[in-house]
Amino acid sequence: MKKLCEDVANAVSDAIGSIIGRVEGGTILYMGADGTPTAKIDDVAERAALRVLKEDGRSFELISEEIGSMTIGEKPELTIVLDPLDGTHNAIHGIPFYSFSMAICGNDLSQIYYGYVRDLVTGDVYMAEKTRGAFLNGRKIRVSETMDEYCVSVNDHITLDKNCKIRLLGSAALELCYVASHKLDALIDNRGYLRVTDISAGKLIVEEAGGIVTDCMGMPLKLPLDVRQKIRIIASNGRIHEKLLAKLRGEK
């Protein structure tokens, strides 16, 4: 699985390199299966990924933002959830925070076996395998132990306490990995915009690093492998999870 993820990520990185930070990358080509406009850079990234996956020779179900779903081969042995470029706006405008995300799973988010996220700017690779831990460039990572002063990436209009530093970075897959590697203490996205492609790999990486990922009501994530359905999430080091949920409920 690692080799396949690396090959697909390499193809995507090579394909989009010449249009990063260029206006043409943001040209809208069509409406994607997820119901949002597909920019040229997203189309280029997905085509590059599809080429490698089809050449691999294995049979699988593919879930991806622009095509929705596709069966490759005759008897799928696994499901791949793919976001070739997470952080499209950043990439189009040359803001250095965007990533590649790929997960191997069963029928829903509760059955993710392998997660791989590559920072397409730095080349850093975050990965996790179910029950075997989470890693950054081969080194095992753990979430932070912060409880009092903490740093949170927030996509919502909520008031957090004075001990909280707020960031908004623009790539949910990579922000989840930041939570896993204690660069961030939590991620809150309560807009209802995220899709299974955005979070599948990062969810496993956070959990294998000792963190928690739930919906914004504090319930386990249950989302069919369908890019048309949206989700709200909180991912944290676990120690501040209840505090953040209380803030979302409007409690002081």
Buried (B, 14 or more C-beta within 10 A) or exposed (E): BEEBBBBBBBBBBEBBEEBBEBEEBBBEBEEBBBEBBBBBBBBBBBBBBBEBBEEBEEEBBBBBBBBBEBEBEEEBEBBBBBBBBBBBEBBBBEBEBBBBBBBBBEEBBEEBBBBBBBBBBEEBBBBBBBEEBBBBEEEEBBBBEBEEEBBBBBBBEBEBEEEBEEBEBBBBBBBBBBBBBBBBBBBBBBEEBBBBBBBBBBBBBBBBBBBBBBBBEBEEBEBEBBBEEBBBBBBBBBBBBEBBBEBBEEEE
